[in-house]
Amino acid sequence: MIVTVEAVAHGGHCVARAEGRVIFVRHALPGERVRLQITDRKKNFWRADAVEILEPSPDRVAPPCEFAGPGKCGGCDFQHVDPAAQRRLKAQVLTEQLQRLGGVDTDAFGHIDVQELPGGPLGWRTRMQYAVGRDGRPGLRGHRSHQLIHIDRCLLATDRIQASEALKKTWDRAGAVGVVDSDDDKLAFYTQRSRTAKTYHAGGPKTIHQQVGGAEFELDYDSFWQVHPAAAETFANTVIDLLEPQAGESAWDLYAGAGVYAMALAEEVGEEGRVIAVESSKSGRGATNLAEDTNAGMIYGDVAETIPPLGSVDLVALDPPRSGAGADVVAHIANARPRAIAYVACDPAALARDVRSFGEHGYELVEVKAFDSFPMTHHFETIALLHPQADQDS
């Protein structure tokens, strides 16, 4: 069928309507007239690919990668979109999610922008994970598909990863292979039986190092770290700018990973202050990274179970998984009555739901910063500042 495409939606597609149905369309842009191929039919909506562009948007460009497009690799959502327009689309998604799911009056913030990070839209990804077929050959999956697309390189990956053996070797008895390009200038490799299974070291250093400003962080090869090389320092600086820590204050860094925000907060609150980092996994080596900070410490455990006995706190930084912090953690944070909360979010829908939950506990969203740390995809990072509502201040 032929349709006119409407607004962008969360998830890397746009909305169209036909035959009384909402259709989520990939590879299209708002305002375009396109020919669709339906790829999935659900009770309340359909999914489709735009397979012919009849009236293109002025924001449409030729994808730089030969593997991008309908029926090909599913890793990139926006290679057909000018990079500046990608950021505008992401800002629209963030605004809509905060309004619809968060109940936020976004007009109070003025225009929400998604800021560009240094380095350009390609060659930024420092961590890649490839699926491996039964023949041992690696590649990337199609969108919402088990189909394995064999590629010779991913243009999002750093030059070192693109030149590596990751896609050249046969990885027997592996379901996935990962490669990490750290600030050591060395590559670490690992394999998994499946994308979520235990990892096995397969080459390079087992311990890697990352730099954030003048600080160095040690972590395991398979530990979480921001994939964009400019992200960790940018986000840490933004968290500090938003929270405005004062000497002697107390702070929590929740879902702390390697302890990046905890270390930054410890420097700001000084020796009379106190920072507690909470993390469930020891692979980020947060305790080791914070060992020289006499005013900071790491607790390993589940955030929801760990923070209730900690009492009150002045400042909170949290960087939860894609699913968000959830109602229980939000309630525990609010009960500690911090004067400011910096919430680092990789999913705008999860952020919006948690912002609504914070509102139910007397906290309001007062500032939003967003960054395009995943160019060519629909993903981006948001850092939200929450304060107690005026009538909640004590």
Secondary structure as UniProt FT lines:
FT   STRAND          2..4
FT   STRAND          8..9
FT   TURN            10..12
FT   STRAND          13..18
FT   TURN            19..20
FT   STRAND          21..26
FT   TURN            30..31
FT   STRAND          33..41
FT   STRAND          45..55
FT   TURN            58..59
FT   TURN            66..67
FT   TURN            70..71
FT   TURN            79..80
FT   HELIX           83..100
FT   TURN            101..102
FT   HELIX           106..109
FT   STRAND          114..116
FT   TURN            118..119
FT   STRAND          127..132
FT   TURN            134..135
FT   STRAND          138..142
FT   TURN            143..144
FT   STRAND          148..149
FT   TURN            155..156
FT   HELIX           159..162
FT   TURN            166..168
FT   TURN            172..173
FT   STRAND          176..181
FT   TURN            183..184
FT   STRAND          187..192
FT   TURN            195..196
FT   STRAND          199..203
FT   STRAND          207..212
FT   TURN            213..214
FT   STRAND          215..220
FT   TURN            221..222
FT   TURN            229..230
FT   HELIX           231..243
FT   TURN            247..248
FT   STRAND          250..254
FT   TURN            257..259
FT   HELIX           260..269
FT   TURN            271..272
FT   STRAND          274..279
FT   TURN            283..284
FT   HELIX           286..289
FT   TURN            290..292
FT   TURN            294..295
FT   STRAND          296..300
FT   HELIX           303..306
FT   HELIX           308..310
FT   STRAND          315..318
FT   TURN            322..323
FT   HELIX           327..335
FT   STRAND          340..345
FT   HELIX           348..360
FT   TURN            361..362
FT   STRAND          363..372
FT   TURN            375..376
FT   STRAND          381..388
FT   HELIX           390..392
//
